[in-house]
Amino acid sequence: MKETQAQILKHHGGDGEFARKMVTQSYARRHDEDFWQFWNDSMAPAIAEGDSLLDLGAGVGQFVNDLAQRYPNNKVVGIDAADYMLAAQEVLPENGRLIKDDLNAPEANILAGSVAAVMANMLVHELPQPITMFKAVYQWMKPGARFCIIDLVRQPLEAYLEHKYPDGAVFEKAIERAEIESVFEHFLEHNRYHADDILYMLQGVGFKVLENTPQRGGRFVRIVVEKPC
């Protein structure tokens, strides 16, 4: 757990408070009307009353809170390893809770075959290897359950730098060494997996692919998979 916590903090620039602020402030933008339309169309059909719902990399619990209110007859569980997220968790309805677990080697006490819907939003690129988590999720899910991954995926350096420094500014402006080295470190982290890599791992575990949609100019992908009945 400590190794994973140190890894996450480094990924977040060594400033947990700033990372928490950025995640919480961007929540509404990432969960807008279009997102909920997607959820209702692609994830909600798998959910029956009494099923459990799961958010991986849940942060302070904003998505857990939303799901718990939308599904009052279902249990909603969020998992995170970062103490600086869990220490600031939202006040949740009775059917929602956050638990601390290392998603590089999950040990959460979740009943096998009990989960109907799983979300991993901006999580997979942070994991040195997500296969162990994918295996755990597969065991937790009931047949017919759905798993959604929304994440950064591999892109050319040119596209990454143009997003950070439009119009070739990376070559024109004076940039401090620490800043440009940080950008290149994040390039390596954010480009850890191609969308095909994620699909390969999910299918290897046993999932059936339902959706593979590039987003935001191909910098992101939205994948939905199902545990076969």
C-alpha positions in Angstrom: 0.0 0.0 0.0 2.7 2.5 0.9 4.5 1.9 -2.4 1.3 2.6 -4.3 0.5 5.7 -2.2 4.0 7.1 -3.0 3.5 6.3 -6.7 0.2 8.1 -6.8 1.5 11.1 -4.9 4.5 11.4 -7.4 2.0 11.1 -10.3 0.1 14.0 -8.8 3.2 16.1 -8.7 3.9 15.6 -5.0 1.0 17.8 -3.9 -1.9 15.8 -2.7 -4.0 18.8 -1.8 -3.6 20.4 -5.2 -4.4 17.1 -6.9 -7.6 16.7 -4.8 -8.6 20.2 -5.7 -8.1 19.6 -9.4 -10.1 16.4 -9.3 -13.0 17.8 -7.4 -13.2 21.0 -9.4 -13.3 19.1 -12.7 -15.9 16.6 -11.6 -18.9 18.5 -13.0 -17.3 18.9 -16.4 -16.4 15.2 -16.6 -19.9 14.2 -15.5 -22.1 16.5 -17.6 -25.4 15.8 -19.4 -23.7 13.8 -22.1 -22.0 11.6 -19.6 -25.2 10.8 -17.8 -26.9 10.1 -21.1 -24.1 7.6 -21.9 -24.5 6.1 -18.5 -28.3 5.7 -18.9 -27.9 4.1 -22.3 -24.8 1.9 -21.8 -24.5 1.1 -18.1 -27.9 1.4 -16.4 -29.4 -1.5 -18.3 -27.1 -3.9 -16.5 -28.3 -2.7 -13.0 -31.1 -4.4 -11.0 -32.3 -3.4 -7.6 -30.0 -4.8 -4.9 -26.9 -5.0 -7.1 -23.7 -3.3 -6.0 -22.1 -0.5 -8.0 -18.4 0.2 -7.9 -16.2 3.2 -8.5 -12.4 2.6 -8.8 -10.1 5.5 -8.0 -13.1 7.2 -6.3 -11.2 10.2 -4.9 -13.4 12.1 -2.3 -16.5 10.1 -3.4 -18.3 12.5 -5.7 -19.4 9.8 -8.2 -20.2 7.5 -5.3 -22.5 10.2 -3.9 -24.2 10.7 -7.3 -24.8 7.0 -7.8 -26.0 6.4 -4.3 -28.6 9.1 -4.7 -29.7 7.9 -8.2 -29.9 4.3 -7.0 -31.2 4.4 -3.4 -31.9 0.6 -3.5 -28.4 -0.3 -4.4 -25.1 -0.4 -2.5 -22.4 1.9 -4.0 -18.7 1.4 -3.1 -15.8 3.6 -4.0 -12.2 2.5 -3.7 -9.1 4.7 -3.3 -5.6 4.4 -1.9 -4.8 8.1 -1.4 -5.2 9.3 2.2 -5.4 12.9 1.0 -8.5 11.9 -1.0 -10.1 9.8 1.7 -9.5 12.4 4.4 -11.7 14.8 2.6 -14.5 12.4 1.6 -18.0 13.7 1.0 -20.8 13.0 3.3 -22.5 10.0 1.7 -26.0 8.6 1.8 -26.4 5.4 3.9 -26.1 3.2 0.8 -22.7 4.7 -0.2 -19.2 4.2 1.3 -15.6 4.6 0.5 -12.9 2.0 1.3 -9.2 2.1 1.2 -7.5 -0.5 -1.0 -4.5 -0.9 -3.2 -5.8 -1.4 -6.8 -2.4 -2.7 -7.9 -3.2 -5.7 -5.6 -6.9 -5.5 -4.6 -8.0 -7.1 -1.3 -11.4 -5.3 -0.9 -14.0 -7.5 0.7 -16.5 -7.5 -2.1 -18.7 -10.5 -2.7 -18.0 -12.3 -5.9 -20.7 -12.0 -8.5 -22.4 -9.1 -6.7 -21.5 -6.0 -8.8 -23.5 -4.8 -11.8 -21.6 -1.8 -12.9 -18.0 -0.6 -12.5 -16.4 2.7 -13.4 -12.7 3.5 -13.7 -12.4 7.1 -14.7 -8.8 8.4 -15.2 -7.3 5.5 -13.2 -5.8 2.9 -15.5 -3.0 5.1 -16.8 -1.8 5.5 -13.2 -1.3 1.7 -12.7 2.0 0.1 -13.5 0.0 -2.9 -14.5 -3.9 -3.1 -14.4 -4.2 -6.8 -15.1 -4.5 -7.7 -11.4 -7.2 -5.2 -10.9 -9.0 -6.4 -14.1 -9.0 -9.9 -12.7 -10.4 -8.8 -9.4 -13.1 -6.7 -11.1 -14.1 -9.7 -13.2 -14.6 -11.8 -10.1 -16.6 -9.2 -8.4 -19.0 -8.7 -11.3 -22.1 -10.7 -11.9 -22.7 -12.2 -15.4 -24.0 -9.5 -17.7 -22.4 -6.7 -15.6 -20.6 -3.8 -17.3 -17.3 -2.1 -16.7 -16.5 1.3 -18.1 -13.0 2.7 -18.5 -12.4 6.4 -19.5 -8.8 7.3 -19.7 -5.8 8.9 -21.4 -4.2 6.7 -24.1 -1.0 6.8 -26.0 -0.5 9.6 -28.5 2.5 11.0 -30.5 4.8 13.4 -28.7 3.8 16.1 -31.2 0.1 15.9 -30.2 1.0 15.9 -26.5 3.3 18.9 -26.7 0.9 20.9 -28.9 -1.8 20.4 -26.4 0.4 21.7 -23.6 2.1 24.4 -25.7 -0.1 25.4 -28.7 1.4 26.7 -31.9 4.9 25.3 -31.3 5.4 27.4 -28.2 7.5 24.7 -26.7 10.3 25.7 -29.2 9.7 29.4 -29.1 9.3 30.4 -25.5 11.8 30.1 -22.6 10.8 27.1 -20.4 12.4 26.3 -17.1 14.2 23.0 -17.0 12.0 21.7 -14.1 8.8 22.5 -16.1 9.8 20.8 -19.3 11.2 17.8 -17.5 7.9 17.5 -15.6 6.0 17.6 -18.9 8.1 14.8 -20.4 7.7 12.7 -17.2 3.9 13.1 -17.5 4.1 12.3 -21.2 5.6 8.9 -20.2 2.9 8.3 -17.6 0.0 9.5 -19.7 1.2 7.4 -22.7 1.6 4.2 -20.8 -1.2 2.3 -22.7 -2.6 2.4 -26.1 -6.4 1.8 -26.4 -5.6 -1.5 -28.0 -3.4 -2.5 -25.0 -6.3 -1.9 -22.7 -8.6 -3.9 -24.9 -6.1 -6.7 -25.1 -5.8 -7.0 -21.3 -9.6 -6.8 -20.8 -10.3 -9.5 -23.4 -7.5 -11.7 -22.0 -9.3 -11.6 -18.6 -12.5 -12.7 -20.3 -14.5 -9.5 -20.9 -16.6 -8.9 -24.1 -16.0 -5.5 -25.7 -19.2 -3.5 -26.2 -17.8 -0.1 -26.9 -14.4 1.5 -27.9 -14.9 5.2 -28.5 -11.9 7.6 -29.0 -12.6 11.0 -27.3 -11.1 14.5 -27.3 -9.2 14.1 -30.5 -8.0 10.6 -29.7 -6.2 11.7 -26.5 -8.8 9.7 -24.5 -10.8 6.6 -24.9 -14.1 5.3 -23.5 -14.3 1.5 -23.3 -17.3 -0.5 -22.1 -17.0 -4.2 -21.6 -19.3 -6.9 -20.3 -18.8 -10.1 -18.3 -20.4 -12.8 -20.4 -23.5 -14.5 -19.1 
